[in-house]
Amino acid sequence: MNLVKKQSSAFLILLICISGFLAVAIGAFGAHGLKKIVSPDLMIIYETGNRYHFYHTLASLVAFLLLQHSLVSDSSNKSNTYLKIATWMFLLGILIFSFSLYALAVTGIRVLGAITPLGGVSFLIAWFCLGVGSFYLFVPKK
């Protein structure tokens, strides 16, 4: 693996670890600090954002690990491309979906929920790319 790929991988795993750290920290903030301040309906929105944050941080880690396997095993460029897109789209989805829900819950500004579906679309693209990339990685070449 060349230096650029190693640096790119190091940056990507760092982002995934930061996402996991933030999922825990933001969840703890919600459970211990925010619960007393916001209404129960906004707390449900906050918890939804945090749950999806956790799920998709783990999914981005899986996509990243499969990408590393694909790079090391000299798999097809198709698997590399799809797995890289999946990893980035999971992270983008977290940023848009979860953080828009966090902002909505903390501020109560309902219009922030209008961008949340864009994060959901990002998650859908990521899951699709994870499936296709995994297919190209694991299905034997003829």
JOMOLIN-V984213 format. One record per pair of residues at least 12 apart in sequence whose C-alpha atoms are under 6 Angstrom apart, sorted by the first residue. I is the first residue (numbers start at 1). J is the second residue. D is the distance in whole Angstrom. If there is no record, write none. Layout:
# JOMOLIN-V984213
<<I:J:D> <I:J:D>>
This chain:
# JOMOLIN-V984213
<<20:57:6> <23:54:6> <42:105:5> <46:101:6> <46:102:5> <46:105:5> <49:98:4> <49:101:5> <53:94:6> <53:98:6> <56:90:6> <60:87:5> <60:90:6> <63:83:6> <63:87:5> <64:87:6> <67:80:6> <67:83:5> <79:133:4> <79:136:5> <79:137:5> <82:129:5> <82:133:5> <83:130:6> <83:133:5> <86:126:4> <86:129:5> <86:130:5> <89:122:5> <89:126:5> <90:123:6> <90:126:6> <93:119:4> <93:122:5> <93:123:5> <96:119:5> <97:116:5> <97:119:4> <100:112:6> <100:116:6>>
